[in-house]
């Protein structure tokens, strides 16, 4: 049930992502116009490259985290198929953690890290501010995914321990 909800939620966010891409494109166009006025062309080229890289890093990281969360969901589904009564509470908790992390990943995926240029002299600090914001957001997101992974692994251990207890006492 939870996986269909998250898939439905992701499908609903597709138009939101398209709108966000348009906003990012317009912000990048504004940035390009501002960079064209720079006297130091090396600075302008570096700022444009850094800007492109920041948004690309965000996209790549969120895509990777989504893949990990999808993999964890499929592992839980397989675990639940084997015996739905095993570690039911742990599996439900793990699914909730995955849903929460997936929502955070989806929110992060639509964030924009286009450099807000204040002046040519301050472009370095402007770029650094955006890079630090991206780093901070991705670090927080990574911690959420790691926490979800721990909850999933706890659910797997709980199911395995119930299986071992059940077969061990049944044979003796």
FENNORJO-V959189 format. One record per backbone hydrogen bond with DSSP energy under -1.0 kcal/mol. CO is the residue of the C=O (numbers start at 1). NH is the residue of the N-H. If there is no record, write none. Layout:
# FENNORJO-V959189
co	nh
CO	NH
CO	NH
This chain:
# FENNORJO-V959189
co	nh
1	5
2	6
3	7
4	8
5	9
6	10
7	11
8	12
9	13
13	17
14	18
15	19
16	20
17	21
18	22
19	23
20	24
21	25
22	26
23	27
24	28
25	29
26	30
27	31
28	32
29	33
30	34
31	35
32	36
35	38
39	41
40	44
41	45
42	46
43	47
44	48
45	49
46	50
47	51
48	52
49	53
50	54
51	55
52	56
53	57
54	58
55	59
56	60
57	61
58	62
59	63
60	64
61	65
62	66
63	67
64	68
65	69
66	70
67	71
68	72
69	73
70	74
71	75
72	76
73	77
74	78
75	79
76	80
77	81
78	82
79	83
83	86
85	88
87	91
88	92
89	93
90	94
91	95
92	96
93	97
94	98
95	99
96	100
97	101
98	102
99	103
100	104
101	105
102	106
103	107
104	108
105	109
108	111
122	126
123	127
124	128
125	129
126	130
127	131
128	132
129	133
130	134
131	135
132	136
133	137
134	138
135	139
136	140
137	141
138	142
139	143
140	144
141	145
142	146
143	147
144	148
145	149
146	150
147	151
148	152
149	153
150	154
151	155
152	156
153	157
154	158
155	159
156	160
157	161
158	162
159	163
160	164
161	165
162	166
163	167
164	168
165	169
166	170
167	171
168	172
